[in-house]
Each structure stands twice: as C-alpha cells, then as structure tokens.
Amino acid sequence: MTATRKRKRLVIAIDGPAGSGKSTTARLLAQRLGYLYLDTGAMYRAITVKVIRRGLSKEQIPEIVRFLPDTRVELEQADHGVRVWLDGEDVTEEIRTPEVDREISWVCQIPEVREKLVSLQRQAGEKGGIVAEGRDMGTVVFPDADIKFFLVASLEERGKRRWLDLKRKGIDIPLEEVIRDLERRDRIDASRDISPLKKADDAIEIDTTHLTIEEQVEVLLKKIQERFGDVLEF
C-alpha cells in the first residue's frame, strides 16, 4: 500500500525587480491559496517613510539605527492587499510615492534595518501558509522555502507599469523619468553588498513581459500544483 504524503501549508517565495508584477501576483496567489501575503517591500518602504519624515540622509545612518528599536511596522490583511502601519499610523499610500522610490535603495542597505525586518519576516513564515515577496526572499529570508519564483520583465514594460500606477494615483511623471529611476534602482539593488537582488539557484524564473496579472497567477499556481498537488493544503 502506498504511503500517504502529509498535507502541508507551504512557504512560497517570490522575488524580482520593481515592476515585474511580483506584488500583485503574490497578493492574488495568496488569496487563491488562502495564505498570508507578506509584502516585505512595503516594510522597507515604511522605514524609508520615517527616514524621509525626519529629514535624514545616508550620512546620518547612526540616527536611523537609534530609532529602529522603537519603530513598529505592521501589515494588516485587507480585501485588496495589505494596509501598512508605521508606529500606529496607516502609511499605505505614502509608501508608494516617487520620493520613497528614490530613497529606498540606500535605506535597504543598512544592516540594522535588514536585521530588524528579516527577523519579523521569518517569524511570519514559521508556520507556513505564506506567500512572501521581495528581493531576497529565496536567497536570504526563506532559503529553505518550499518553492521559489523569480519574476522578470523588460525594463520598458516595468517602467510602463509603474508609470500607470503613479498616474492612477494622480502623480504625473514622464515615462522616461520613471524608466530611468527603475534602471538606477536595478543597478543599486543588484550591486549592493548586503542581500543583493539575485535569482536563487533553485528558483523558477518567469518572464512576465507579455503576461497579464491573471496569467501570471495561473502560471505560478500551475507550477505549485505540479510539484505539491497531492499534499497542498488550502
């Protein structure tokens, strides 16, 4: 008689550069599976908001490190994603501004910032049943994730997606400027010393350039079901 494999709730890691579709895809995938959606980029953006509000620069890292122990970053599941709370204040909209886009890359490189947030992220994934997305989920935060994806798309397509997102929020910036900012951020993310953006050796790469969000979700769900269909617990 064939032994029955134990049913389990997975840790799913999704990485990729800005505009690759990972945030929306991860959120919708989590909804389909009934899992927790962990938007780790939003956590770094919240810290960046606090840095900007205090008028701090990369030359003032000791001051940033000093406020970290008393800083609370919380994610709240909502119908259309997550609400992001910084020290008890909802900053969900503020974290997506161009100013945060420009500053977040160097804030992410502060070792103490990463240490604080990685600890929180790992705690969230201890019991499984989580879709975690970011830039180092499969390499640093969850190196033993059950399945890892790395989403990519052309720079032009990623720039267009980001530009449309900003327009929907009433932020009017030339498309060329958005693309330049993404290109600059790609260079910083890929070359930083701490947790650089890179594909984990065992990650499945998905090119989303010509895929709709719905198609992206279906591709990932199919890959998950192919590997874990007989033990996947919803």
C-alpha positions as CSV (number, residue, x, y, z in Angstrom):
1,M,0.0,0.0,0.0
2,T,1.4,3.4,-1.0
3,A,2.0,5.8,2.0
4,T,0.0,9.0,2.0
5,R,2.2,12.1,2.0
6,K,1.5,14.5,4.8
7,R,-0.5,17.6,3.8
8,K,1.2,20.9,4.3
9,R,0.9,24.6,4.1
10,L,3.8,26.0,2.0
11,V,6.3,28.8,2.2
12,I,6.3,30.4,-1.2
13,A,9.0,32.9,-2.1
14,I,8.6,35.4,-4.9
15,D,11.5,37.7,-5.9
16,G,12.2,40.1,-8.8
17,P,12.9,43.6,-9.7
18,A,10.5,46.5,-9.3
19,G,7.7,46.4,-11.9
20,S,8.0,42.7,-12.6
21,G,4.5,42.1,-11.3
22,K,5.5,40.3,-8.1
23,S,3.5,42.3,-5.6
24,T,0.1,42.0,-7.3
25,T,0.8,38.4,-8.3
26,A,1.8,37.4,-4.8
27,R,-1.2,39.0,-3.3
28,L,-3.7,37.3,-5.7
29,L,-1.8,34.0,-5.4
30,A,-2.1,34.2,-1.6
31,Q,-5.9,34.9,-1.9
32,R,-6.3,31.8,-4.2
33,L,-4.5,29.6,-1.7
34,G,-6.0,31.2,1.5
35,Y,-2.4,32.1,2.6
36,L,-0.9,35.1,4.3
37,Y,0.5,37.7,1.9
38,L,3.8,39.1,3.1
39,D,4.7,42.3,1.3
40,T,8.3,42.7,2.5
41,G,9.0,45.7,0.2
42,A,6.2,47.6,2.0
43,M,8.0,47.1,5.3
44,Y,11.2,48.6,3.9
45,R,9.2,51.4,2.4
46,A,7.7,52.2,5.8
47,I,11.1,52.6,7.3
48,T,12.0,54.8,4.4
49,V,9.0,57.0,5.1
50,K,10.2,57.5,8.7
51,V,13.7,58.4,7.4
52,I,12.3,61.0,5.0
53,R,10.0,62.5,7.6
54,R,12.9,63.0,9.9
55,G,15.0,64.6,7.1
56,L,17.8,62.0,7.5
57,S,20.3,61.2,4.8
58,K,22.7,58.3,4.1
59,E,25.3,60.3,6.1
60,Q,23.1,60.0,9.2
61,I,22.8,56.2,9.5
62,P,23.6,56.2,13.3
63,E,20.5,58.3,13.8
64,I,18.4,55.8,11.8
65,V,19.8,52.9,13.8
66,R,18.8,54.6,17.0
67,F,15.1,54.9,16.2
68,L,14.8,51.3,15.0
69,P,14.2,49.6,18.4
70,D,11.1,51.8,19.0
71,T,9.8,51.5,15.4
72,R,6.7,49.4,14.7
73,V,6.0,48.2,11.2
74,E,2.8,46.1,10.9
75,L,1.0,44.6,7.9
76,E,-2.8,44.2,8.0
77,Q,-4.6,41.9,5.6
78,A,-7.3,43.8,3.6
79,D,-9.7,43.0,0.8
80,H,-7.4,44.5,-1.9
81,G,-4.0,43.8,-0.4
82,V,-2.4,44.9,2.8
83,R,-2.6,48.1,4.9
84,V,0.8,49.2,6.1
85,W,1.1,50.7,9.6
86,L,4.1,52.7,10.8
87,D,4.1,53.4,14.6
88,G,0.3,53.0,14.6
89,E,-0.3,55.3,11.6
90,D,-1.6,54.0,8.2
91,V,1.0,54.8,5.6
92,T,-0.3,52.6,2.8
93,E,-0.5,55.4,0.3
94,E,2.6,57.3,1.4
95,I,5.0,54.4,0.9
96,R,4.3,54.4,-2.9
97,T,5.4,57.9,-3.6
98,P,8.2,58.8,-6.0
99,E,10.2,60.2,-3.1
100,V,10.2,56.8,-1.4
101,D,11.1,55.2,-4.7
102,R,14.2,57.4,-4.9
103,E,15.4,56.8,-1.3
104,I,14.5,53.2,-0.5
105,S,17.5,51.6,-2.1
106,W,20.1,53.0,0.3
107,V,17.8,52.5,3.3
108,C,17.6,48.8,2.4
109,Q,21.3,48.5,2.5
110,I,21.6,49.5,6.2
111,P,22.4,46.2,8.0
112,E,20.4,47.0,11.1
113,V,17.3,47.8,9.1
114,R,17.6,44.4,7.3
115,E,18.3,42.6,10.5
116,K,15.1,44.0,12.2
117,L,12.8,43.3,9.2
118,V,14.2,39.9,8.3
119,S,13.5,38.8,11.9
120,L,9.9,39.9,11.6
121,Q,9.5,38.3,8.2
122,R,10.8,34.9,9.4
123,Q,8.5,35.0,12.4
124,A,5.6,35.5,10.0
125,G,6.6,32.4,8.0
126,E,7.3,30.0,10.8
127,K,4.0,28.0,10.4
128,G,3.9,28.1,6.6
129,G,0.8,29.1,4.6
130,I,2.6,32.3,3.4
131,V,3.4,33.9,0.1
132,A,6.4,36.2,0.7
133,E,7.6,38.6,-2.0
134,G,10.5,40.9,-2.2
135,R,14.1,40.9,-3.4
136,D,15.8,38.4,-1.2
137,M,13.0,36.1,-0.1
138,G,14.5,33.0,-1.8
139,T,18.2,33.8,-1.1
140,V,18.2,35.2,2.5
141,V,14.9,35.3,4.3
142,F,13.5,31.9,3.3
143,P,16.4,30.0,1.7
144,D,14.5,26.7,2.5
145,A,11.2,27.9,1.0
146,D,9.1,25.0,-0.4
147,I,9.1,26.7,-3.8
148,K,10.7,29.9,-5.2
149,F,9.9,32.1,-8.1
150,F,11.9,34.9,-9.7
151,L,9.8,37.2,-11.9
152,V,11.4,39.3,-14.6
153,A,10.2,41.7,-17.3
154,S,11.7,44.1,-19.8
155,L,12.8,47.5,-18.4
156,E,10.3,49.2,-20.8
157,E,7.4,47.1,-19.7
158,R,8.2,47.5,-16.0
159,G,8.5,51.3,-16.5
160,K,5.2,51.5,-18.2
161,R,3.5,49.5,-15.4
162,R,5.0,51.8,-12.7
163,W,4.1,54.9,-14.7
164,L,0.4,53.8,-15.0
165,D,0.3,53.0,-11.3
166,L,1.5,56.5,-10.5
167,K,-1.0,58.1,-12.9
168,R,-3.8,56.2,-11.3
169,K,-2.7,57.9,-8.0
170,G,-2.7,61.3,-9.6
171,I,1.1,61.5,-9.8
172,D,2.2,62.8,-13.2
173,I,5.8,62.0,-14.0
174,P,7.2,61.5,-17.5
175,L,7.5,57.8,-18.5
176,E,11.2,58.4,-19.4
177,E,11.9,59.5,-15.9
178,V,10.2,56.5,-14.4
179,I,12.3,54.2,-16.5
180,R,15.5,56.0,-15.6
181,D,14.6,55.6,-11.9
182,L,13.9,51.9,-12.3
183,E,17.2,51.4,-14.2
184,R,19.1,53.2,-11.4
185,R,17.4,51.2,-8.8
186,D,18.1,47.9,-10.6
187,R,21.8,48.8,-10.6
188,I,21.8,49.6,-6.9
189,D,19.8,46.5,-5.9
190,A,21.9,44.1,-7.9
191,S,25.3,45.5,-6.8
192,R,24.7,46.2,-3.0
193,D,26.9,44.2,-0.6
194,I,24.0,43.1,1.7
195,S,21.3,40.8,0.2
196,P,21.7,41.9,-3.4
197,L,18.9,41.2,-5.8
198,K,19.6,37.9,-7.5
199,K,17.8,34.7,-8.5
200,A,18.2,31.8,-6.1
201,D,19.8,28.7,-7.8
202,D,16.6,26.7,-7.3
203,A,14.1,29.4,-8.2
204,I,11.8,29.1,-11.2
205,E,12.2,32.2,-13.5
206,I,9.0,33.6,-15.0
207,D,9.1,36.3,-17.7
208,T,6.0,38.4,-17.2
209,T,6.6,40.9,-20.0
210,H,3.7,39.6,-22.1
211,L,1.6,38.2,-19.3
212,T,-1.4,39.8,-17.7
213,I,-1.6,39.6,-13.9
214,E,-4.2,36.9,-14.1
215,E,-2.0,34.9,-16.4
216,Q,0.9,35.3,-14.0
217,V,-1.1,33.9,-11.2
218,E,-2.2,30.9,-13.2
219,V,1.4,30.1,-14.3
220,L,2.6,30.2,-10.7
221,L,-0.4,28.2,-9.4
222,K,0.2,25.6,-12.1
223,K,3.8,25.2,-11.1
224,I,2.8,24.8,-7.4
225,Q,0.2,22.2,-8.2
226,E,2.6,20.3,-10.4
227,R,5.0,20.0,-7.5
228,F,2.7,19.8,-4.5
229,G,-0.7,18.9,-5.8
230,D,-1.1,15.8,-3.7
231,V,-0.1,17.4,-0.4
232,L,-1.1,21.1,-0.9
233,E,-3.4,22.2,1.9
234,F,-5.8,25.1,1.2
